[in-house]
Amino acid sequence: MKKVEYREQALKILPWVCANCGRDFTGKKLRELTVHHKDHNYKNNPPDGSNWELLCIYCHDNEHSRSLDAEWLPTENSDSAKGATVTHSPFADLKKLLRKPTDVEG
């Protein structure tokens, strides 16, 4: 199915609302609504639309930016894998700082 064909099909079977932000699109604004492939495979175009959702151009760009960012992130938390150690204890002297002047050891 060609891009134009699956967009036309998606507009026939799906509500003209961005699936992410919920904005409605009609008239000239309809061109701002894009077809997003849920599995990110643009060749997977079942006629029932089960792999599509309509997203506005802003949410669609954001969705793809997040997936690109995820490719650059490590799959495992490198600090926890190394067993990171904490060397600073910000509340170590809190009890001493909160003592009244009469409680001072002396």
Phi, psi and omega in degrees: 000130180287161181304314181298319181294315182287332175293314178300317179296317179298319179292336177283324188255344182250148176295148183277062182225138176293124182292346181261302185266346176083007178291143176273147179228126176216168176057224182295333181290343181302332180293342179278356179265125184244159176268124177251133176273118185302323180268007179064018178252102185293348178272347181271093186234071178295140184297341178278356177077014185294344178256007184247154164214148178270128178232144174292163185301328182288313179292325179295314177299318179297317179301315180287328176295319179295321180291325176293319178298320182297329178295332183271344181281145177293148180281341180232144178291109186295328178294316181290329179293325181277345185074056184304142179250143178264129182253350183242134177240098187295339183252016184301318183258016183299316182300318179295321181290332183270355179293146174285155180304331181283342180274356185294135179290148181192000000 
